[in-house]
Amino acid sequence: MATLTRRRERPDPNEMTLVQHLGELRRRLIWCIVGFVVAVIVAYVLYPEILRLLEHPYCEIQPGNCKLIVLAPLDAFGIRLDIAGYGGLVLSSPVLLWQLWRFVTPGLKAREKRYAIPFVASSVSLFCFGAFVAWLAFPHALGFFRAVGGSGITTYYTAQRYLSLVLLLMAAFGLAFEFPVVLVALELAGVVTPRRLARFRRWAIVIIVALAAVITPSSDPFSMFAMAVPMIVFYEVSIVIGRLAKK
């Protein structure tokens, strides 16, 4: 029994050889691949529901006539594979982050392990929240583009370009909303201080607005402000969290 217990225990990371590290990495990669493949299959099965969810912003501004079109026989199948891939990546992200955390954890100190789970959980939550904000802002962006084109233009979107834009917008918002996680990590690491961030506030607002205008894929004012305003709020929240963590 004692022998089985010793076999199940993970070796000390400080005493592991390079081959043992590579073996541990291989096991984690296998679990990541398995989780991703299962998530891709689930997303492939749920393709009609995912497609309706992504079509919603278009249908909101053009109800009753919001069907996407394809221009080649294989485009529809390719779109389904793309959505299955993106959906699988999102659905499997908890598994991927968990395996990453399990691989890195043995080398962390007790204080660093205490921060690991909150950082992983907050990263996933903020990314999903950013994608949701992009999904809410996208109908206003489409309405803006249609108004600029004028009433004499009838809009028909190809599935590939429309879905690429909405997915890129959701990904951009999700990554941008990781901003407070990066700031808090820098504060905990001692790279910056809450007092310095507070003094830099005015320049930070200008830089955030400029970055939001540059990295917003749709380049419309609604999406730009939908990204910039939460990031400014996150900046202030990061200062408060940094002060509390310092205490």
Secondary structure, DSSP 8 states (H G I E B T S, - for coil): -HHHHHHHS---TTT--HHHHHHHHHHHHHHHHHHHHHHHHHHHHTHHHHHHHHHHHHHHHSTT----B-SSTTHHHHHHHHHHHHHHHHHTHHHHHHHHHHHHGGGS-HHHHHHHHHHHHHHHHHHHHHHHHHHHHHHHHHHHHHHHH-TT-----BHHHHHHHHHHHHHHHHHHTTHHHHHHHHHHHTSS-HHHHHHTHHHHHHHHHHHHHHH-TT--HHHHHHHHHHHHHHHHHHHHHHHHHH-
